[in-house]
Amino acid sequence: MQRKPDNPMHLDPGRLKQKVTEARGDAGYTICHSTLPYAGSPVPPAVCRGFADRYRTWQL
C-alpha cells in the first residue's frame, strides 16, 4: 500500500477524508497527531492546527 510522504499518522487511503468529514460534523475538531493520548505525549491533547487553519466548525 502506497502512502503519501505528508501522512504523519500513516492513515490508510480514504481515512483522512473520513476523519475530516467526521470532524466537520458532530465532532467539531480533530486532535493533533503529536498530542494523541496513546502516543505517549506529555502534552495534553490539542486541536490540530492544520485542521483549524483549513476548516470552520461549530466548536472552532
Distance bins in CASP14 RR format, pairs under 12 A and 6 or more apart:
PFRMAT RR
TARGET T0000
AUTHOR 0000-0000-0000
RMODE 2
METHOD distances of the structure
MODEL  1
1 7 0 0 0 0 0 1 0 0 0 0 0
1 10 0 0 0 0 1 0 0 0 0 0 0
1 11 0 0 0 0 0 1 0 0 0 0 0
1 12 1 0 0 1 0 0 0 0 0 0 0
1 13 1 0 0 1 0 0 0 0 0 0 0
1 14 0 0 0 0 0 1 0 0 0 0 0
1 15 0 0 0 0 0 1 0 0 0 0 0
2 10 0 0 0 0 0 1 0 0 0 0 0
2 12 0 0 0 0 0 1 0 0 0 0 0
2 13 0 0 0 0 1 0 0 0 0 0 0
3 9 0 0 0 0 1 0 0 0 0 0 0
3 10 1 0 0 1 0 0 0 0 0 0 0
3 11 1 0 0 1 0 0 0 0 0 0 0
3 12 0 0 0 0 1 0 0 0 0 0 0
3 13 0 0 0 0 1 0 0 0 0 0 0
3 14 0 0 0 0 0 1 0 0 0 0 0
3 15 0 0 0 0 0 1 0 0 0 0 0
3 16 0 0 0 0 0 1 0 0 0 0 0
4 10 0 0 0 0 1 0 0 0 0 0 0
4 11 0 0 0 0 1 0 0 0 0 0 0
4 12 0 0 0 0 0 1 0 0 0 0 0
4 13 0 0 0 0 1 0 0 0 0 0 0
4 14 0 0 0 0 0 1 0 0 0 0 0
4 15 0 0 0 0 0 1 0 0 0 0 0
4 16 0 0 0 0 1 0 0 0 0 0 0
6 16 0 0 0 0 0 1 0 0 0 0 0
6 33 0 0 0 0 0 1 0 0 0 0 0
6 50 0 0 0 0 0 1 0 0 0 0 0
7 13 0 0 0 0 1 0 0 0 0 0 0
7 14 0 0 0 0 0 1 0 0 0 0 0
7 15 0 0 0 0 1 0 0 0 0 0 0
7 16 1 0 0 1 0 0 0 0 0 0 0
7 19 0 0 0 0 0 1 0 0 0 0 0
7 33 0 0 0 0 1 0 0 0 0 0 0
8 16 0 0 0 0 0 1 0 0 0 0 0
8 32 0 0 0 0 1 0 0 0 0 0 0
8 33 1 0 1 0 0 0 0 0 0 0 0
8 34 0 0 0 0 1 0 0 0 0 0 0
8 36 0 0 0 0 0 1 0 0 0 0 0
8 39 0 0 0 0 0 1 0 0 0 0 0
8 48 0 0 0 0 0 1 0 0 0 0 0
8 50 0 0 0 0 0 1 0 0 0 0 0
9 15 0 0 0 0 1 0 0 0 0 0 0
9 16 0 0 0 0 1 0 0 0 0 0 0
9 19 0 0 0 0 1 0 0 0 0 0 0
9 30 0 0 0 0 0 1 0 0 0 0 0
9 31 0 0 0 0 0 1 0 0 0 0 0
9 32 0 0 0 0 0 1 0 0 0 0 0
9 33 1 0 1 0 0 0 0 0 0 0 0
9 34 0 0 0 0 1 0 0 0 0 0 0
9 36 0 0 0 0 1 0 0 0 0 0 0
9 38 0 0 0 0 0 1 0 0 0 0 0
9 39 0 0 0 0 1 0 0 0 0 0 0
9 48 0 0 0 0 0 1 0 0 0 0 0
10 16 0 0 0 0 0 1 0 0 0 0 0
10 33 0 0 0 0 1 0 0 0 0 0 0
11 17 0 0 0 0 1 0 0 0 0 0 0
11 18 0 0 0 0 1 0 0 0 0 0 0
11 19 1 0 0 1 0 0 0 0 0 0 0
11 20 0 0 0 0 0 1 0 0 0 0 0
11 30 0 0 0 0 0 1 0 0 0 0 0
11 33 0 0 0 0 1 0 0 0 0 0 0
12 18 0 0 0 0 1 0 0 0 0 0 0
12 19 0 0 0 0 0 1 0 0 0 0 0
14 20 0 0 0 0 1 0 0 0 0 0 0
14 21 0 0 0 0 0 1 0 0 0 0 0
15 21 0 0 0 0 0 1 0 0 0 0 0
15 22 0 0 0 0 0 1 0 0 0 0 0
15 30 0 0 0 0 0 1 0 0 0 0 0
16 22 0 0 0 0 0 1 0 0 0 0 0
16 23 0 0 0 0 0 1 0 0 0 0 0
16 30 0 0 0 0 1 0 0 0 0 0 0
16 33 0 0 0 0 0 1 0 0 0 0 0
16 48 0 0 0 0 0 1 0 0 0 0 0
16 50 0 0 0 0 0 1 0 0 0 0 0
16 51 0 0 0 0 0 1 0 0 0 0 0
16 54 0 0 0 0 0 1 0 0 0 0 0
17 23 0 0 0 0 0 1 0 0 0 0 0
17 24 0 0 0 0 0 1 0 0 0 0 0
18 24 0 0 0 0 0 1 0 0 0 0 0
18 25 0 0 0 0 0 1 0 0 0 0 0
18 27 0 0 0 0 0 1 0 0 0 0 0
18 30 0 0 0 0 0 1 0 0 0 0 0
19 25 0 0 0 0 0 1 0 0 0 0 0
19 27 0 0 0 0 1 0 0 0 0 0 0
19 28 0 0 0 0 0 1 0 0 0 0 0
19 29 0 0 0 0 0 1 0 0 0 0 0
19 30 1 0 1 0 0 0 0 0 0 0 0
19 31 0 0 0 0 0 1 0 0 0 0 0
19 33 0 0 0 0 0 1 0 0 0 0 0
19 48 0 0 0 0 1 0 0 0 0 0 0
19 51 0 0 0 0 1 0 0 0 0 0 0
19 55 0 0 0 0 0 1 0 0 0 0 0
20 27 0 0 0 0 0 1 0 0 0 0 0
20 28 0 0 0 0 0 1 0 0 0 0 0
20 29 0 0 0 0 0 1 0 0 0 0 0
20 30 1 0 0 1 0 0 0 0 0 0 0
20 48 0 0 0 0 0 1 0 0 0 0 0
20 50 0 0 0 0 0 1 0 0 0 0 0
20 51 1 0 0 1 0 0 0 0 0 0 0
20 54 0 0 0 0 1 0 0 0 0 0 0
20 55 1 0 0 1 0 0 0 0 0 0 0
20 57 0 0 0 0 0 1 0 0 0 0 0
21 27 0 0 0 0 1 0 0 0 0 0 0
21 28 0 0 0 0 0 1 0 0 0 0 0
21 30 0 0 0 0 0 1 0 0 0 0 0
21 51 0 0 0 0 0 1 0 0 0 0 0
21 55 0 0 0 0 0 1 0 0 0 0 0
21 57 0 0 0 0 0 1 0 0 0 0 0
22 28 0 0 0 0 1 0 0 0 0 0 0
22 29 0 0 0 0 0 1 0 0 0 0 0
22 30 1 0 0 1 0 0 0 0 0 0 0
22 31 0 0 0 0 0 1 0 0 0 0 0
22 51 0 0 0 0 0 1 0 0 0 0 0
22 55 0 0 0 0 0 1 0 0 0 0 0
22 57 0 0 0 0 0 1 0 0 0 0 0
23 29 1 0 1 0 0 0 0 0 0 0 0
23 30 1 0 1 0 0 0 0 0 0 0 0
23 31 0 0 0 0 1 0 0 0 0 0 0
23 32 0 0 0 0 0 1 0 0 0 0 0
23 47 0 0 0 0 1 0 0 0 0 0 0
23 48 0 0 0 0 1 0 0 0 0 0 0
23 50 0 0 0 0 0 1 0 0 0 0 0
23 51 1 0 0 1 0 0 0 0 0 0 0
23 52 0 0 0 0 0 1 0 0 0 0 0
23 54 0 0 0 0 0 1 0 0 0 0 0
23 55 1 0 0 1 0 0 0 0 0 0 0
23 56 0 0 0 0 0 1 0 0 0 0 0
23 57 1 0 0 1 0 0 0 0 0 0 0
23 58 0 0 0 0 0 1 0 0 0 0 0
23 59 0 0 0 0 1 0 0 0 0 0 0
23 60 0 0 0 0 1 0 0 0 0 0 0
24 30 0 0 0 0 1 0 0 0 0 0 0
24 51 0 0 0 0 1 0 0 0 0 0 0
24 52 0 0 0 0 0 1 0 0 0 0 0
24 54 0 0 0 0 1 0 0 0 0 0 0
24 55 1 0 1 0 0 0 0 0 0 0 0
24 56 0 0 0 0 1 0 0 0 0 0 0
24 57 1 0 1 0 0 0 0 0 0 0 0
24 58 0 0 0 0 1 0 0 0 0 0 0
24 59 0 0 0 0 0 1 0 0 0 0 0
24 60 0 0 0 0 1 0 0 0 0 0 0
25 55 0 0 0 0 0 1 0 0 0 0 0
25 56 0 0 0 0 0 1 0 0 0 0 0
25 57 1 0 0 1 0 0 0 0 0 0 0
25 58 0 0 0 0 1 0 0 0 0 0 0
25 59 0 0 0 0 1 0 0 0 0 0 0
25 60 0 0 0 0 0 1 0 0 0 0 0
26 57 0 0 0 0 1 0 0 0 0 0 0
26 58 0 0 0 0 1 0 0 0 0 0 0
26 59 0 0 0 0 1 0 0 0 0 0 0
27 47 0 0 0 0 0 1 0 0 0 0 0
27 48 0 0 0 0 0 1 0 0 0 0 0
27 51 0 0 0 0 0 1 0 0 0 0 0
27 55 0 0 0 0 0 1 0 0 0 0 0
27 57 0 0 0 0 1 0 0 0 0 0 0
27 58 0 0 0 0 1 0 0 0 0 0 0
27 59 0 0 0 0 1 0 0 0 0 0 0
27 60 0 0 0 0 0 1 0 0 0 0 0
28 47 0 0 0 0 1 0 0 0 0 0 0
28 48 0 0 0 0 0 1 0 0 0 0 0
28 51 0 0 0 0 1 0 0 0 0 0 0
28 52 0 0 0 0 0 1 0 0 0 0 0
28 55 0 0 0 0 1 0 0 0 0 0 0
28 56 0 0 0 0 1 0 0 0 0 0 0
28 57 1 1 0 0 0 0 0 0 0 0 0
28 58 1 0 0 1 0 0 0 0 0 0 0
28 59 1 0 1 0 0 0 0 0 0 0 0
28 60 1 0 0 1 0 0 0 0 0 0 0
29 45 0 0 0 0 0 1 0 0 0 0 0
29 46 0 0 0 0 1 0 0 0 0 0 0
29 47 1 0 1 0 0 0 0 0 0 0 0
29 48 1 0 0 1 0 0 0 0 0 0 0
29 49 0 0 0 0 0 1 0 0 0 0 0
29 50 0 0 0 0 0 1 0 0 0 0 0
29 51 1 0 0 1 0 0 0 0 0 0 0
29 52 1 0 0 1 0 0 0 0 0 0 0
29 54 0 0 0 0 0 1 0 0 0 0 0
29 55 0 0 0 0 1 0 0 0 0 0 0
29 56 0 0 0 0 0 1 0 0 0 0 0
29 57 1 0 0 1 0 0 0 0 0 0 0
29 58 0 0 0 0 1 0 0 0 0 0 0
29 59 1 0 1 0 0 0 0 0 0 0 0
29 60 1 0 0 1 0 0 0 0 0 0 0
30 36 0 0 0 0 0 1 0 0 0 0 0
30 45 0 0 0 0 0 1 0 0 0 0 0
30 46 0 0 0 0 0 1 0 0 0 0 0
30 47 1 0 0 1 0 0 0 0 0 0 0
30 48 1 0 1 0 0 0 0 0 0 0 0
30 49 0 0 0 0 0 1 0 0 0 0 0
30 50 0 0 0 0 1 0 0 0 0 0 0
30 51 1 0 1 0 0 0 0 0 0 0 0
30 52 0 0 0 0 1 0 0 0 0 0 0
30 54 0 0 0 0 0 1 0 0 0 0 0
30 55 0 0 0 0 1 0 0 0 0 0 0
30 57 0 0 0 0 1 0 0 0 0 0 0
30 59 0 0 0 0 0 1 0 0 0 0 0
30 60 0 0 0 0 0 1 0 0 0 0 0
31 37 0 0 0 0 1 0 0 0 0 0 0
31 38 0 0 0 0 0 1 0 0 0 0 0
31 39 0 0 0 0 1 0 0 0 0 0 0
31 41 0 0 0 0 0 1 0 0 0 0 0
31 43 0 0 0 0 0 1 0 0 0 0 0
31 44 0 0 0 0 1 0 0 0 0 0 0
31 45 1 0 1 0 0 0 0 0 0 0 0
31 46 1 0 0 1 0 0 0 0 0 0 0
31 47 1 0 0 1 0 0 0 0 0 0 0
31 48 1 0 0 1 0 0 0 0 0 0 0
31 49 0 0 0 0 0 1 0 0 0 0 0
31 50 0 0 0 0 0 1 0 0 0 0 0
31 51 0 0 0 0 1 0 0 0 0 0 0
31 52 0 0 0 0 0 1 0 0 0 0 0
32 39 0 0 0 0 1 0 0 0 0 0 0
32 41 0 0 0 0 1 0 0 0 0 0 0
32 43 0 0 0 0 1 0 0 0 0 0 0
32 44 0 0 0 0 0 1 0 0 0 0 0
32 45 1 0 0 1 0 0 0 0 0 0 0
32 46 1 0 1 0 0 0 0 0 0 0 0
32 47 1 0 0 1 0 0 0 0 0 0 0
32 48 1 0 1 0 0 0 0 0 0 0 0
32 49 1 0 0 1 0 0 0 0 0 0 0
32 50 0 0 0 0 1 0 0 0 0 0 0
32 51 0 0 0 0 1 0 0 0 0 0 0
32 52 0 0 0 0 1 0 0 0 0 0 0
32 53 0 0 0 0 0 1 0 0 0 0 0
33 39 1 0 0 1 0 0 0 0 0 0 0
33 40 0 0 0 0 0 1 0 0 0 0 0
33 41 0 0 0 0 1 0 0 0 0 0 0
33 43 0 0 0 0 0 1 0 0 0 0 0
33 45 0 0 0 0 0 1 0 0 0 0 0
33 46 0 0 0 0 0 1 0 0 0 0 0
33 47 0 0 0 0 0 1 0 0 0 0 0
33 48 1 0 0 1 0 0 0 0 0 0 0
33 49 0 0 0 0 0 1 0 0 0 0 0
33 50 0 0 0 0 0 1 0 0 0 0 0
33 51 0 0 0 0 0 1 0 0 0 0 0
34 40 0 0 0 0 0 1 0 0 0 0 0
34 41 1 0 0 1 0 0 0 0 0 0 0
34 42 0 0 0 0 0 1 0 0 0 0 0
34 43 1 0 0 1 0 0 0 0 0 0 0
34 44 0 0 0 0 0 1 0 0 0 0 0
34 45 0 0 0 0 1 0 0 0 0 0 0
34 46 1 0 0 1 0 0 0 0 0 0 0
34 47 0 0 0 0 0 1 0 0 0 0 0
34 48 0 0 0 0 1 0 0 0 0 0 0
34 49 0 0 0 0 1 0 0 0 0 0 0
34 50 0 0 0 0 0 1 0 0 0 0 0
35 41 1 0 1 0 0 0 0 0 0 0 0
35 42 0 0 0 0 1 0 0 0 0 0 0
35 43 1 0 1 0 0 0 0 0 0 0 0
35 44 1 0 0 1 0 0 0 0 0 0 0
35 45 1 0 1 0 0 0 0 0 0 0 0
35 46 1 0 1 0 0 0 0 0 0 0 0
35 47 0 0 0 0 1 0 0 0 0 0 0
35 48 0 0 0 0 1 0 0 0 0 0 0
35 49 0 0 0 0 0 1 0 0 0 0 0
36 43 0 0 0 0 0 1 0 0 0 0 0
36 44 0 0 0 0 0 1 0 0 0 0 0
36 45 1 0 0 1 0 0 0 0 0 0 0
36 46 0 0 0 0 1 0 0 0 0 0 0
36 48 0 0 0 0 0 1 0 0 0 0 0
37 43 0 0 0 0 0 1 0 0 0 0 0
37 44 0 0 0 0 1 0 0 0 0 0 0
37 45 1 0 1 0 0 0 0 0 0 0 0
37 46 0 0 0 0 0 1 0 0 0 0 0
38 45 0 0 0 0 0 1 0 0 0 0 0
39 45 0 0 0 0 1 0 0 0 0 0 0
39 46 0 0 0 0 0 1 0 0 0 0 0
46 52 0 0 0 0 1 0 0 0 0 0 0
47 53 0 0 0 0 0 1 0 0 0 0 0
47 54 0 0 0 0 0 1 0 0 0 0 0
47 55 0 0 0 0 0 1 0 0 0 0 0
47 57 0 0 0 0 1 0 0 0 0 0 0
47 59 0 0 0 0 1 0 0 0 0 0 0
47 60 1 0 0 1 0 0 0 0 0 0 0
48 54 0 0 0 0 1 0 0 0 0 0 0
48 55 0 0 0 0 1 0 0 0 0 0 0
48 57 0 0 0 0 0 1 0 0 0 0 0
48 60 0 0 0 0 0 1 0 0 0 0 0
49 55 0 0 0 0 0 1 0 0 0 0 0
49 60 0 0 0 0 0 1 0 0 0 0 0
50 60 0 0 0 0 0 1 0 0 0 0 0
51 57 0 0 0 0 1 0 0 0 0 0 0
51 59 0 0 0 0 0 1 0 0 0 0 0
51 60 0 0 0 0 1 0 0 0 0 0 0
52 59 0 0 0 0 0 1 0 0 0 0 0
52 60 1 0 1 0 0 0 0 0 0 0 0
53 60 0 0 0 0 0 1 0 0 0 0 0
54 60 0 0 0 0 0 1 0 0 0 0 0
END
